[in-house]
Amino acid sequence: MIIGVPKEIKQSENRVALTPAGALEFVKRGHIVYIQSTAGVGSGFEDEEYVEAGARILPTIEEVYGIAEMIIKVKEPIEKNMLWSNPINCCLLISTLLLTNPLPKL
């Protein structure tokens, strides 16, 4: 599987959905991992760490969405993200928790 990790584009969102250690685990299992350049910087991970883990760096978010079969993100995608996706081979995995209502009391 071709996995893509874009840089988060929401304001003040500095997290990255996949660490270099996580990228290494995917690569070990035969997957190809593409990380958008500087996607991990806000979380303290440099591009070189991802490369050492076996991931490949792409310069733009459009390239990540265009090549990936699965996208891993922190925040929910926005409409602009959908325009970048390759409709033939892309599905989304959203690793986020949306709390729009208070949790029910138990």
C-alpha positions as CSV (number, residue, x, y, z in Angstrom):
1,M,0.0,0.0,0.0
2,I,1.1,3.5,-0.7
3,I,0.6,5.6,2.5
4,G,0.7,9.4,2.4
5,V,1.2,11.8,5.4
6,P,0.5,15.4,4.5
7,K,1.5,18.4,6.6
8,E,-1.5,19.6,8.6
9,I,-2.9,22.8,7.2
10,K,-5.3,24.0,9.9
11,Q,-4.0,27.0,11.8
12,S,-2.1,26.1,15.0
13,E,-2.1,22.4,14.3
14,N,1.5,21.3,14.7
15,R,1.0,17.6,15.2
16,V,1.9,15.0,12.6
17,A,-0.2,11.8,12.1
18,L,2.8,9.4,11.8
19,T,6.2,9.5,13.6
20,P,9.4,8.2,12.0
21,A,9.0,5.1,14.2
22,G,5.6,4.5,12.8
23,A,6.8,5.0,9.3
24,L,9.5,2.4,9.9
25,E,6.9,-0.1,11.0
26,F,4.9,0.4,7.8
27,V,8.1,0.2,5.7
28,K,9.2,-3.0,7.4
29,R,5.8,-4.6,6.4
30,G,6.4,-3.7,2.7
31,H,4.4,-0.5,2.4
32,I,5.6,2.7,0.8
33,V,5.4,5.8,2.9
34,Y,5.4,9.3,1.5
35,I,5.7,12.3,3.9
36,Q,5.2,15.9,2.9
37,S,8.3,17.9,3.5
38,T,8.4,19.4,7.0
39,A,5.2,17.6,8.0
40,G,6.8,16.5,11.3
41,V,8.7,19.6,12.2
42,G,6.0,20.9,14.5
43,S,6.1,17.7,16.4
44,G,9.9,17.7,16.6
45,F,10.6,15.3,13.7
46,E,12.9,16.3,10.8
47,D,12.6,15.0,7.2
48,E,15.9,13.2,7.6
49,E,14.4,11.1,10.4
50,Y,11.7,9.9,8.1
51,V,14.2,9.2,5.3
52,E,16.3,7.1,7.8
53,A,13.1,5.2,8.6
54,G,12.6,4.4,4.9
55,A,10.0,6.9,4.1
56,R,10.2,9.2,1.0
57,I,9.8,12.9,1.1
58,L,7.5,14.8,-1.3
59,P,7.6,18.6,-1.5
60,T,3.9,19.4,-1.8
61,I,0.6,18.3,-0.3
62,E,-0.8,17.9,-3.8
63,E,1.9,15.3,-4.6
64,V,1.1,13.4,-1.4
65,Y,-2.6,13.2,-2.1
66,G,-2.0,12.4,-5.8
67,I,0.1,9.3,-5.1
68,A,-1.3,7.9,-1.9
69,E,-3.7,5.0,-1.6
70,M,-4.3,5.8,2.0
71,I,-3.9,9.2,3.7
72,I,-3.1,9.4,7.4
73,K,-4.0,12.8,9.0
74,V,-4.5,14.3,12.5
75,K,-7.4,16.6,11.6
76,E,-10.4,16.0,9.4
77,P,-9.9,16.7,5.7
78,I,-11.3,19.9,4.3
79,E,-12.9,20.2,0.9
80,K,-9.6,21.4,-0.7
81,N,-8.0,18.1,0.3
82,M,-10.6,16.2,-1.7
83,L,-9.8,18.1,-4.8
84,W,-6.1,16.9,-4.5
85,S,-7.0,13.3,-4.0
86,N,-6.6,10.8,-6.8
87,P,-10.2,9.4,-7.0
88,I,-9.0,6.2,-8.7
89,N,-6.7,5.0,-5.9
90,C,-7.2,7.1,-2.8
91,C,-9.1,6.2,0.4
92,L,-8.9,8.2,3.6
93,L,-8.0,7.1,7.1
94,I,-8.7,9.9,9.5
95,S,-7.0,9.6,12.8
96,T,-8.9,12.2,14.7
97,L,-11.5,12.5,17.4
98,L,-14.3,15.1,16.7
99,L,-16.1,16.1,19.9
100,T,-18.9,18.3,18.8
101,N,-21.2,17.5,21.7
102,P,-20.4,16.9,25.3
103,L,-19.7,13.2,26.2
104,P,-22.8,11.6,27.8
105,K,-22.7,11.1,31.6
106,L,-22.5,7.5,32.7
